[in-house]
Amino acid sequence: MIEKPAPTLARARKTKPAAESDLDIQKNVYARWAPVYDKVYSKLLADAHQRTANAVSEDAERILEIGVGTGLILPYYPQDRSIFGVDLSLPMLKKAAARVAKRKLSQVRMLLAMDACHLGFADRTFDAIAVPFVLTLVPDPERALDEALRVLKPGGQIVITTRFGAEEGPQAKVEEMLAPIVKKIGWSTSFKLARVRRWAESHGVHDIDGPENTFPGGYFKMIKVRKPIAL
């Protein structure tokens, strides 16, 4: 069920670029998180997970989940869909594979170890893409969005669920100061929705729905970005 793709050119270099060092940090963080992740987040994120699965499944059959983690969202996808999940962390993917086997989630076709910024899929492969609680953590969010847009079919949507930081004011300043600290435990505080909007505008993507509040109390939010038919 779990497959590991060939290493990218960036990984093959003798001198690691800064982004890859961040990837190594994330791998180490989530290797530590894997044994306890479900206990901490299964109930806290249940509403956001179900909303994400419902939204991405609205008009799509072949779906990619970027940052599938331990597979907490997988049971929420309808059984008549085809789900492909990717994640950087092998320990997390092993938990996801165990969940698929235990719950007999026949809609899950494949789980792969893959970098969100270097997806090993052909252009226009998927009808829709879920990006739950991972965009704020990847070293290059815009590159990850570029890749999601590339493998998405025209007219399909990218559903992003995460916590977006305050755009301005004292809270924004505090979040930016805390960002380097919380990054070490796999969290993010300073990533702003405006950053996604700027990326979308630069790619001629103007159909953005949301943000929609999810439990608890709108702390997490969901947005939908639809790829134009012309792209």
Short mmCIF file of the C-alpha atoms (twelve columns), coordinates in Angstrom:
data_MODEL
# 
_entry.id   MODEL 
# 
loop_
_atom_site.group_PDB 
_atom_site.id 
_atom_site.type_symbol 
_atom_site.label_atom_id 
_atom_site.label_alt_id 
_atom_site.label_comp_id 
_atom_site.label_asym_id 
_atom_site.label_seq_id 
_atom_site.Cartn_x 
_atom_site.Cartn_y 
_atom_site.Cartn_z 
_atom_site.pdbx_PDB_model_num 
ATOM 1   C CA . MET A 1   0.000   0.000  0.000   1 
ATOM 2   C CA . ILE A 2   2.865   2.380  0.818   1 
ATOM 3   C CA . GLU A 3   5.224   3.208  -2.006  1 
ATOM 4   C CA . LYS A 4   8.305   5.372  -1.944  1 
ATOM 5   C CA . PRO A 5   9.079   7.263  -5.172  1 
ATOM 6   C CA . ALA A 6   12.516  7.808  -6.620  1 
ATOM 7   C CA . PRO A 7   14.379  10.685 -4.941  1 
ATOM 8   C CA . THR A 8   14.123  14.083 -6.557  1 
ATOM 9   C CA . LEU A 9   17.151  15.923 -7.914  1 
ATOM 10  C CA . ALA A 10  17.140  18.195 -4.886  1 
ATOM 11  C CA . ARG A 11  17.494  15.200 -2.578  1 
ATOM 12  C CA . ALA A 12  20.367  13.800 -4.602  1 
ATOM 13  C CA . ARG A 13  22.605  16.829 -4.205  1 
ATOM 14  C CA . LYS A 14  25.584  16.525 -1.888  1 
ATOM 15  C CA . THR A 15  24.929  19.933 -0.340  1 
ATOM 16  C CA . LYS A 16  21.405  20.208 1.003   1 
ATOM 17  C CA . PRO A 17  19.461  23.360 0.161   1 
ATOM 18  C CA . ALA A 18  17.775  25.210 3.037   1 
ATOM 19  C CA . ALA A 19  14.348  23.867 2.075   1 
ATOM 20  C CA . GLU A 20  15.521  20.287 2.417   1 
ATOM 21  C CA . SER A 21  16.865  20.991 5.887   1 
ATOM 22  C CA . ASP A 22  13.341  22.103 6.766   1 
ATOM 23  C CA . LEU A 23  12.041  18.847 5.310   1 
ATOM 24  C CA . ASP A 24  14.368  16.896 7.558   1 
ATOM 25  C CA . ILE A 25  13.061  18.859 10.546  1 
ATOM 26  C CA . GLN A 26  9.481   18.023 9.586   1 
ATOM 27  C CA . LYS A 27  10.336  14.341 9.137   1 
ATOM 28  C CA . ASN A 28  11.867  14.194 12.605  1 
ATOM 29  C CA . VAL A 29  8.991   16.102 14.186  1 
ATOM 30  C CA . TYR A 30  6.322   13.844 12.738  1 
ATOM 31  C CA . ALA A 31  8.258   10.670 13.450  1 
ATOM 32  C CA . ARG A 32  7.905   11.703 17.101  1 
ATOM 33  C CA . TRP A 33  4.266   12.714 16.639  1 
ATOM 34  C CA . ALA A 34  3.196   9.494  14.879  1 
ATOM 35  C CA . PRO A 35  2.602   7.327  18.007  1 
ATOM 36  C CA . VAL A 36  0.406   9.937  19.761  1 
ATOM 37  C CA . TYR A 37  -0.977  12.066 16.913  1 
ATOM 38  C CA . ASP A 38  -4.400  10.384 16.808  1 
ATOM 39  C CA . LYS A 39  -4.939  10.719 20.556  1 
ATOM 40  C CA . VAL A 40  -4.232  14.445 20.401  1 
ATOM 41  C CA . TYR A 41  -6.032  15.393 17.190  1 
ATOM 42  C CA . SER A 42  -8.734  12.832 16.310  1 
ATOM 43  C CA . LYS A 43  -11.525 14.609 18.207  1 
ATOM 44  C CA . LEU A 44  -10.151 18.139 17.951  1 
ATOM 45  C CA . LEU A 45  -9.979  18.022 14.148  1 
ATOM 46  C CA . ALA A 46  -12.942 15.703 13.480  1 
ATOM 47  C CA . ASP A 47  -15.267 18.486 12.316  1 
ATOM 48  C CA . ALA A 48  -12.634 20.007 10.030  1 
ATOM 49  C CA . HIS A 49  -11.719 16.575 8.670   1 
ATOM 50  C CA . GLN A 50  -15.298 15.664 7.829   1 
ATOM 51  C CA . ARG A 51  -15.978 19.041 6.213   1 
ATOM 52  C CA . THR A 52  -12.817 18.685 4.153   1 
ATOM 53  C CA . ALA A 53  -13.770 15.231 2.901   1 
ATOM 54  C CA . ASN A 54  -17.310 16.361 2.094   1 
ATOM 55  C CA . ALA A 55  -16.122 19.450 0.226   1 
ATOM 56  C CA . VAL A 56  -13.468 17.717 -1.856  1 
ATOM 57  C CA . SER A 57  -15.855 14.879 -2.727  1 
ATOM 58  C CA . GLU A 58  -18.674 17.133 -3.958  1 
ATOM 59  C CA . ASP A 59  -18.079 16.690 -7.675  1 
ATOM 60  C CA . ALA A 60  -14.928 14.571 -7.818  1 
ATOM 61  C CA . GLU A 61  -14.201 10.866 -8.159  1 
ATOM 62  C CA . ARG A 62  -10.378 10.702 -8.211  1 
ATOM 63  C CA . ILE A 63  -9.028  12.613 -5.198  1 
ATOM 64  C CA . LEU A 64  -5.538  13.366 -3.899  1 
ATOM 65  C CA . GLU A 65  -4.956  14.140 -0.225  1 
ATOM 66  C CA . ILE A 66  -1.686  15.962 0.376   1 
ATOM 67  C CA . GLY A 67  -0.471  15.472 3.946   1 
ATOM 68  C CA . VAL A 68  -2.557  12.389 4.657   1 
ATOM 69  C CA . GLY A 69  -0.666  11.786 7.912   1 
ATOM 70  C CA . THR A 70  -2.097  8.923  9.966   1 
ATOM 71  C CA . GLY A 71  -5.194  8.837  7.766   1 
ATOM 72  C CA . LEU A 72  -7.664  10.501 10.114  1 
ATOM 73  C CA . ILE A 73  -9.677  11.878 7.174   1 
ATOM 74  C CA . LEU A 74  -9.738  8.667  5.138   1 
ATOM 75  C CA . PRO A 75  -12.873 7.122  6.745   1 
ATOM 76  C CA . TYR A 76  -14.876 10.244 5.835   1 
ATOM 77  C CA . TYR A 77  -14.456 9.832  2.076   1 
ATOM 78  C CA . PRO A 78  -17.373 8.121  0.279   1 
ATOM 79  C CA . GLN A 79  -16.674 4.524  -0.703  1 
ATOM 80  C CA . ASP A 80  -17.391 5.207  -4.364  1 
ATOM 81  C CA . ARG A 81  -14.408 7.575  -4.643  1 
ATOM 82  C CA . SER A 82  -10.761 6.762  -5.440  1 
ATOM 83  C CA . ILE A 83  -8.454  8.271  -2.826  1 
ATOM 84  C CA . PHE A 84  -4.682  8.672  -3.149  1 
ATOM 85  C CA . GLY A 85  -2.784  9.911  -0.094  1 
ATOM 86  C CA . VAL A 86  0.747   11.304 0.111   1 
ATOM 87  C CA . ASP A 87  2.854   12.350 3.067   1 
ATOM 88  C CA . LEU A 88  6.488   13.067 3.826   1 
ATOM 89  C CA . SER A 89  6.524   10.939 6.988   1 
ATOM 90  C CA . LEU A 90  6.824   7.171  6.666   1 
ATOM 91  C CA . PRO A 91  5.908   6.588  10.351  1 
ATOM 92  C CA . MET A 92  2.678   8.534  9.796   1 
ATOM 93  C CA . LEU A 93  1.959   6.649  6.567   1 
ATOM 94  C CA . LYS A 94  2.389   3.311  8.330   1 
ATOM 95  C CA . LYS A 95  -0.316  4.370  10.792  1 
ATOM 96  C CA . ALA A 96  -2.520  5.374  7.853   1 
ATOM 97  C CA . ALA A 97  -1.991  2.009  6.160   1 
ATOM 98  C CA . ALA A 98  -2.937  0.213  9.383   1 
ATOM 99  C CA . ARG A 99  -6.110  2.314  9.585   1 
ATOM 100 C CA . VAL A 100 -7.024  1.437  5.983   1 
ATOM 101 C CA . ALA A 101 -6.562  -2.265 6.678   1 
ATOM 102 C CA . LYS A 102 -8.435  -2.240 9.992   1 
ATOM 103 C CA . ARG A 103 -11.371 -0.177 8.708   1 
ATOM 104 C CA . LYS A 104 -11.403 -1.864 5.278   1 
ATOM 105 C CA . LEU A 105 -11.362 1.472  3.495   1 
ATOM 106 C CA . SER A 106 -11.718 0.235  -0.060  1 
ATOM 107 C CA . GLN A 107 -11.888 3.793  -1.398  1 
ATOM 108 C CA . VAL A 108 -8.187  4.282  -0.559  1 
ATOM 109 C CA . ARG A 109 -6.257  3.178  -3.639  1 
ATOM 110 C CA . MET A 110 -2.708  4.089  -2.671  1 
ATOM 111 C CA . LEU A 111 -0.579  5.749  0.028   1 
ATOM 112 C CA . LEU A 112 2.806   7.111  -0.993  1 
ATOM 113 C CA . ALA A 113 5.801   8.775  0.639   1 
ATOM 114 C CA . MET A 114 6.113   12.019 -1.277  1 
ATOM 115 C CA . ASP A 115 7.163   15.650 -0.890  1 
ATOM 116 C CA . ALA A 116 4.254   18.066 -1.418  1 
ATOM 117 C CA . CYS A 117 6.594   20.336 -3.374  1 
ATOM 118 C CA . HIS A 118 7.638   17.547 -5.781  1 
ATOM 119 C CA . LEU A 119 4.569   15.444 -6.544  1 
ATOM 120 C CA . GLY A 120 5.308   12.386 -8.652  1 
ATOM 121 C CA . PHE A 121 2.092   12.521 -10.671 1 
ATOM 122 C CA . ALA A 122 1.396   13.541 -14.239 1 
ATOM 123 C CA . ASP A 123 -0.333  16.818 -15.069 1 
ATOM 124 C CA . ARG A 124 -4.133  16.851 -14.714 1 
ATOM 125 C CA . THR A 125 -4.338  13.540 -12.845 1 
ATOM 126 C CA . PHE A 126 -6.925  14.352 -10.145 1 
ATOM 127 C CA . ASP A 127 -10.470 15.708 -10.060 1 
ATOM 128 C CA . ALA A 128 -9.935  17.387 -6.677  1 
ATOM 129 C CA . ILE A 129 -7.221  17.818 -4.069  1 
ATOM 130 C CA . ALA A 130 -7.434  18.071 -0.271  1 
ATOM 131 C CA . VAL A 131 -4.680  19.948 1.570   1 
ATOM 132 C CA . PRO A 132 -5.547  19.538 5.271   1 
ATOM 133 C CA . PHE A 133 -3.341  21.059 7.965   1 
ATOM 134 C CA . VAL A 134 -0.111  20.888 5.977   1 
ATOM 135 C CA . LEU A 135 0.201   24.006 3.794   1 
ATOM 136 C CA . THR A 136 1.417   26.173 6.661   1 
ATOM 137 C CA . LEU A 137 4.178   23.681 7.471   1 
ATOM 138 C CA . VAL A 138 5.831   22.905 4.135   1 
ATOM 139 C CA . PRO A 139 9.054   24.850 3.448   1 
ATOM 140 C CA . ASP A 140 7.661   26.422 0.258   1 
ATOM 141 C CA . PRO A 141 3.833   26.715 0.365   1 
ATOM 142 C CA . GLU A 142 3.645   28.412 -3.026  1 
ATOM 143 C CA . ARG A 143 5.592   25.577 -4.642  1 
ATOM 144 C CA . ALA A 144 3.243   23.065 -3.006  1 
ATOM 145 C CA . LEU A 145 0.261   24.971 -4.398  1 
ATOM 146 C CA . ASP A 146 1.937   25.065 -7.824  1 
ATOM 147 C CA . GLU A 147 2.239   21.291 -7.729  1 
ATOM 148 C CA . ALA A 148 -1.356  20.838 -6.574  1 
ATOM 149 C CA . LEU A 149 -2.552  23.052 -9.413  1 
ATOM 150 C CA . ARG A 150 -0.408  21.142 -11.912 1 
ATOM 151 C CA . VAL A 151 -1.805  17.707 -11.065 1 
ATOM 152 C CA . LEU A 152 -5.383  19.002 -10.821 1 
ATOM 153 C CA . LYS A 153 -7.723  18.754 -13.797 1 
ATOM 154 C CA . PRO A 154 -9.197  22.016 -15.164 1 
ATOM 155 C CA . GLY A 155 -12.380 22.874 -13.292 1 
ATOM 156 C CA . GLY A 156 -11.312 20.895 -10.227 1 
ATOM 157 C CA . GLN A 157 -10.883 22.378 -6.788  1 
ATOM 158 C CA . ILE A 158 -8.207  22.471 -4.110  1 
ATOM 159 C CA . VAL A 159 -9.680  22.372 -0.594  1 
ATOM 160 C CA . ILE A 160 -7.322  23.887 1.994   1 
ATOM 161 C CA . THR A 161 -8.033  23.460 5.702   1 
ATOM 162 C CA . THR A 162 -5.721  24.962 8.286   1 
ATOM 163 C CA . ARG A 163 -5.263  27.721 10.819  1 
ATOM 164 C CA . PHE A 164 -4.551  31.086 9.247   1 
ATOM 165 C CA . GLY A 165 -2.729  33.709 11.294  1 
ATOM 166 C CA . ALA A 166 -4.019  37.209 11.967  1 
ATOM 167 C CA . GLU A 167 -3.411  39.589 9.076   1 
ATOM 168 C CA . GLU A 168 -2.398  42.569 11.216  1 
ATOM 169 C CA . GLY A 169 -2.322  44.057 14.695  1 
ATOM 170 C CA . PRO A 170 -0.766  42.868 17.981  1 
ATOM 171 C CA . GLN A 171 -1.913  39.258 17.484  1 
ATOM 172 C CA . ALA A 172 -0.136  39.068 14.125  1 
ATOM 173 C CA . LYS A 173 3.091   40.325 15.697  1 
ATOM 174 C CA . VAL A 174 2.914   37.792 18.520  1 
ATOM 175 C CA . GLU A 175 2.220   34.959 16.081  1 
ATOM 176 C CA . GLU A 176 5.186   35.918 13.922  1 
ATOM 177 C CA . MET A 177 7.459   36.024 16.985  1 
ATOM 178 C CA . LEU A 178 6.308   32.572 18.076  1 
ATOM 179 C CA . ALA A 179 6.563   31.022 14.595  1 
ATOM 180 C CA . PRO A 180 10.174  29.720 14.907  1 
ATOM 181 C CA . ILE A 181 9.416   28.134 18.271  1 
ATOM 182 C CA . VAL A 182 6.180   26.346 17.388  1 
ATOM 183 C CA . LYS A 183 7.666   25.179 14.084  1 
ATOM 184 C CA . LYS A 184 9.902   22.835 16.079  1 
ATOM 185 C CA . ILE A 185 6.856   20.910 17.304  1 
ATOM 186 C CA . GLY A 186 5.167   20.811 13.910  1 
ATOM 187 C CA . TRP A 187 2.744   23.717 14.348  1 
ATOM 188 C CA . SER A 188 2.350   27.061 12.629  1 
ATOM 189 C CA . THR A 189 1.018   30.393 13.872  1 
ATOM 190 C CA . SER A 190 1.919   33.068 11.339  1 
ATOM 191 C CA . PHE A 191 0.755   31.791 7.924   1 
ATOM 192 C CA . LYS A 192 -1.850  34.174 6.494   1 
ATOM 193 C CA . LEU A 193 -4.752  33.678 4.096   1 
ATOM 194 C CA . ALA A 194 -3.533  36.695 2.117   1 
ATOM 195 C CA . ARG A 195 -0.562  34.612 1.035   1 
ATOM 196 C CA . VAL A 196 -2.851  32.065 -0.655  1 
ATOM 197 C CA . ARG A 197 -4.831  34.859 -2.293  1 
ATOM 198 C CA . ARG A 198 -1.658  36.423 -3.709  1 
ATOM 199 C CA . TRP A 199 -0.578  33.064 -5.092  1 
ATOM 200 C CA . ALA A 200 -3.990  32.532 -6.680  1 
ATOM 201 C CA . GLU A 201 -3.992  35.961 -8.312  1 
ATOM 202 C CA . SER A 202 -0.522  35.393 -9.746  1 
ATOM 203 C CA . HIS A 203 -1.771  32.205 -11.428 1 
ATOM 204 C CA . GLY A 204 -4.995  33.626 -12.813 1 
ATOM 205 C CA . VAL A 205 -7.068  31.735 -10.250 1 
ATOM 206 C CA . HIS A 206 -9.934  33.959 -9.132  1 
ATOM 207 C CA . ASP A 207 -12.571 31.487 -7.899  1 
ATOM 208 C CA . ILE A 208 -11.912 31.299 -4.150  1 
ATOM 209 C CA . ASP A 209 -14.725 30.273 -1.795  1 
ATOM 210 C CA . GLY A 210 -14.415 30.964 1.928   1 
ATOM 211 C CA . PRO A 211 -13.001 30.997 4.457   1 
ATOM 212 C CA . GLU A 212 -15.511 28.726 6.185   1 
ATOM 213 C CA . ASN A 213 -15.195 28.292 9.938   1 
ATOM 214 C CA . THR A 214 -14.789 24.831 11.465  1 
ATOM 215 C CA . PHE A 215 -14.699 23.603 15.054  1 
ATOM 216 C CA . PRO A 216 -13.542 24.775 17.523  1 
ATOM 217 C CA . GLY A 217 -15.182 28.188 17.193  1 
ATOM 218 C CA . GLY A 218 -13.726 28.969 13.805  1 
ATOM 219 C CA . TYR A 219 -10.148 28.504 15.020  1 
ATOM 220 C CA . PHE A 220 -9.545  26.392 11.913  1 
ATOM 221 C CA . LYS A 221 -10.812 27.509 8.516   1 
ATOM 222 C CA . MET A 222 -11.445 25.968 5.114   1 
ATOM 223 C CA . ILE A 223 -11.201 27.570 1.677   1 
ATOM 224 C CA . LYS A 224 -11.885 26.193 -1.805  1 
ATOM 225 C CA . VAL A 225 -9.789  27.235 -4.798  1 
ATOM 226 C CA . ARG A 226 -11.113 26.203 -8.204  1 
ATOM 227 C CA . LYS A 227 -8.822  25.798 -11.193 1 
ATOM 228 C CA . PRO A 228 -10.048 27.619 -14.284 1 
ATOM 229 C CA . ILE A 229 -11.089 25.491 -17.251 1 
ATOM 230 C CA . ALA A 230 -8.531  27.341 -19.378 1 
ATOM 231 C CA . LEU A 231 -5.527  26.294 -17.265 1 
# 
